[in-house]
């Protein structure tokens, strides 16, 4: 596990911290770093530290009231076999927000976590 200063941290505000932990650890290969209270947890995958802030967390309370929906921003996870990942996630009932798109750099697809935050899976 990288040292704390080696992580790139991203905060996602989620409706249910437990559901978010289950989603990221079960489907996307994250592990729980800390889970000090029901309001907050952080999970890691390589150098990415994902801060999962529930409604009672300080991170969620600091969010402006007009920013209450997921936007176009997302975390970007590189995978070796996009088709296999998509098949497994579809079988697990994960909700996708796009189909596979092929571009000049590779192939990608968007899915969403239980709170509607976007996650991009990308294959070179």
C-alpha positions in Angstrom: 0.0 0.0 0.0 1.4 3.4 -0.9 2.3 6.0 1.7 -0.4 8.6 2.3 1.5 11.3 0.4 1.6 9.0 -2.6 -2.2 8.7 -3.0 -4.3 10.8 -5.4 -7.5 11.3 -3.4 -11.0 11.9 -4.9 -14.1 12.5 -2.8 -17.4 11.1 -3.8 -20.5 12.1 -1.9 -22.7 9.0 -1.5 -26.1 8.3 -0.1 -25.1 5.1 1.7 -21.5 4.5 2.8 -22.0 0.7 3.3 -23.4 0.3 -0.2 -20.6 2.3 -1.7 -18.0 0.2 0.1 -19.6 -3.0 -1.1 -19.8 -1.7 -4.7 -16.2 -0.6 -4.9 -14.7 -3.6 -3.1 -16.9 -6.2 -4.7 -16.9 -5.0 -8.3 -13.9 -2.7 -8.9 -11.0 -4.2 -6.8 -10.7 -1.5 -4.1 -9.8 -2.4 -0.5 -11.0 -0.6 2.6 -8.3 1.7 4.1 -10.4 3.1 7.0 -14.0 3.0 8.0 -14.1 5.0 11.3 -17.8 5.8 11.3 -21.0 5.2 9.3 -20.7 8.7 7.8 -17.3 8.1 6.1 -14.9 5.5 4.7 -12.0 5.5 2.3 -11.1 2.8 -0.1 -7.9 2.4 -2.2 -6.9 0.9 -5.5 -3.2 1.3 -6.2 -2.4 5.0 -5.8 -6.1 6.1 -5.8 -7.7 6.9 -2.5 -11.5 7.3 -2.9 -13.1 9.2 0.0 -16.7 8.0 0.4 -18.6 10.7 2.3 -22.1 9.9 3.5 -24.8 12.6 4.2 -23.6 13.1 7.8 -19.9 13.6 6.9 -18.2 16.9 6.9 -17.3 16.5 3.2 -21.0 16.2 2.3 -22.1 19.1 4.5 -19.5 21.3 2.7 -21.1 20.6 -0.6 -23.3 23.5 -2.0 -27.0 22.7 -2.1 -27.2 23.2 -5.8 -24.6 20.5 -6.5 -26.8 17.6 -5.6 -26.4 15.3 -8.6 -23.6 13.4 -10.2 -21.9 15.3 -13.1 -19.7 14.4 -16.0 -16.6 14.1 -13.7 -15.6 10.6 -12.9 -12.7 8.4 -11.8 -10.9 6.6 -14.5 -9.8 3.0 -14.0 -7.6 1.2 -16.4 -8.5 -2.5 -17.1 -6.8 -5.2 -19.1 -9.9 -6.8 -20.7 -12.8 -4.4 -21.0 -15.2 -6.9 -22.5 -14.6 -9.4 -19.6 -15.1 -6.6 -17.0 -18.3 -5.4 -18.7 -19.7 -9.0 -18.8 -19.0 -9.7 -15.2 -20.4 -6.4 -14.0 -23.5 -6.7 -16.1 -24.0 -10.2 -14.6 -23.7 -8.7 -11.2 -26.4 -6.1 -11.9 -24.2 -3.0 -12.1 -25.9 -0.1 -13.9 -24.1 1.2 -17.0 -24.6 4.8 -18.3 -23.1 4.2 -21.8 -22.2 1.5 -24.2 -18.5 0.8 -25.0 -17.1 3.7 -27.0 -13.9 3.4 -29.1 -11.7 6.4 -29.6 -8.2 7.3 -30.6 -6.7 6.2 -27.3 -8.7 3.1 -26.5 -12.1 1.8 -25.5 -14.2 2.9 -22.5 -17.5 2.5 -20.8 -19.3 4.5 -18.0 -21.0 2.9 -15.1 -22.4 4.3 -11.9 -22.0 3.6 -8.2 -25.1 3.2 -6.0 -25.2 7.0 -5.5 -25.0 7.8 -9.2 -21.3 8.8 -9.3 -19.7 7.9 -12.6 -16.8 5.5 -13.0 -15.0 5.0 -16.3 -13.4 1.7 -17.2 -10.8 2.1 -19.9 -8.7 -0.3 -22.0 -5.8 0.8 -24.2 
